[in-house]
Amino acid sequence: MMRQNFLRRFFRGPWFKSEPDESPEAQQAWSLSARLAAVSHLYTKIVPSDLADLIKEAKMLHPEVAHHADRRDEAMRVWAARAKQREST
């Protein structure tokens, strides 16, 4: 690891541009979009359309996060249905 960092610094020249992943602003933007992707799909129905579009775009950018959000929502629906069924018996 140290050798790799040394070589990277040694060969770095004026043509070198830092990768966006190293930028704190890029990391913050990535974090915000991942958090938007993690919200429930139901939010897209109750928030303004411009925010709903951002949520949908974030879900496309982070499909794995969106998938887990969908699984969480489905688990909550199943839990609520079972709780309602237990109440009625």
N, C-alpha and C positions, 0 to 999 in steps of 0.2 A: 504494500500500500504506500509506504513512504517513497519507495523507488518510483512508483507510478506518478505520485504527486511531484517528485523532483523532476522527472522527465517532462511532465506537463508544463511546469514553470520554466524549465530550461529552454524548451522549444517554443514557448509562447512568444509570438511576435506581434507586430502591429496589425496583422490580418486576423488575429485571434479575437473572437467575440465570445463573451461568456454565454453559457447556455441559459435559456429562460428559467430552467429549474433552479438555478442558483440564485435568482433574483427574489428578494423577499416579496416584492409586489406580485410576481408571478405565482409564488407559493400561496399568497393570500387569496388571489383570484381563484386558484385551483381549489382551495379549501372552501371558499364561498360557493362555488358551483357544485362541489360535492355535497355540501350541506343542503343546497336547494334540491339536488337530485334525491336526497334522502327523505324529503317531506312526503306526506301522503298524497296520493293522486286526487283525493277529495279537495285539497287546497285549490286545485286548478278551477274548481267549480265555484269557489266562494271569494277568490281574490280578483282584483281587476285584471283585465285581459292581458295587459302588457306584462304583469308579473306572472300570470299563468304561462305566457309564452316563454319567459325566462326559465320557469320550472321545467317545462317540456324540453327546452333546449339542453338544460343541465342533465336531464334524465337520458337524453341521447348521448351526451358527452361522457357520462358515467353510467353505462348500462348495468354494471355489477351492483353499484350502490342502489340504482333504481329497482333492480330485481329484488334485493333484500328488503327494500321499503315495501314492495308489493307483497312479499312473503309475510312481512310483519302485519300489514293491513289484513291479509287473508286470515292470519292467526287470530287477530282481534275479532274479525267477523265470526269465526268459528267459536271462539270463546264466548262472545255475546249471545250467539244462537243457543249454545249449550246452557248458559246461565238462564236465558229466558225459558228454555224448555224445562229446566229444573224448577223454576218458579211456578210454572203452570201445573206441575204434578204434585 
